[in-house]
Amino acid sequence: MKTKKIPLRKCIGCNEMIPKKQLIRVVRNKEGETSIDTTGKAHGRGAYVCNNKDCFKKINKTKALNRAFKCEIPQEIYERLTKEIDDSEQ
């Protein structure tokens, strides 16, 4: 019996390949709206972030999301990511 392949994605903070289900996806759609995708299936360009506070601090400091999407990301997205990471650690 074949084993099911687990999809891996690279975190933009630590550059490690991690299973997709363990990451938080941030999406920018065609209209230019940026949001956090909890389902992992929203349309648009996606960037993945670890559920790790240290990794998130690195992303926030270096503005890695801005580089990933080649535009300015609103501060509220960073705040929502902080909340999402805090919720997942509890």
N, C-alpha and C positions, 0 to 999 in steps of 0.2 A: 504494500500500500504506500502511495506517495505521501510525503509530508507536505503540508501546505506552506507555501512561501510567505514569510512575514514581510510586508513592505517596510522599508527603512527610509528615513528622511534625515537630512542633515540640519542640526540646530545652528541657527545663524550666530549664536553666542559662543559656543564652545567648539563648533565644527565637528562634532561627533555624530556618527550615524547611529540613530536610535529608532526603535520600532515606532511607527506612525501613531499608534494609539496612545503612546506615552507623552506625546508632544501637544502643545497648544498651537493652533494654526491661526495666523493673522492673514486676512484676505483684503485685497484691493480690487474692486470690480471695474467694469468699463466706464462707469459714471464717475469714477475717482473717489468713491466712498470706501473708507477703511473700516473694517470691523473684525471682531474675534469670531472665528467659526468653530462652534462647539461640535458640529456634526462631522466636519472634515469633508463636506461635499459641496460647499458653496462655490459658485462660479467666480472665476477671477484668478489673479496671480496670488499665490500663497507663499508665506514664509513661516517656518516652524521655530518654536521656542521651547526650551526645556522647562519642566516644572521645578526648576531649581532657582532659589533666590540669588545665589552667587552668579549664575549664568545670566539672570535677568538684569542684575546690577551692571554687568559688563555690557549688555545690549543697550541699556539706558545711557551709560556713560559714553559709549562710542557711537551712539545713534545708528546702530546696525539696521534697524527697520527703515530708516531714511535711505540708506544705501541700497537695501534690498528692493525697495519700490521706486527708487530714483525720484523721490519727492519728499516734501515735508510731511511728517506724520504728526497729527494733533497729540497734545500732551494727554488728553483724556484716554487715548488708546493705551498709553503706557500705564496710566492709573488703573484702567480696567484689567490689564495684564497682571499688575501687582495684586489686585483683589482675587483674580482667578488663581494665581499661584498660591496665595495665602489659603484659599478655600481648599485647594487640592492637597495641601500639606496636613490639614486637620483630619 
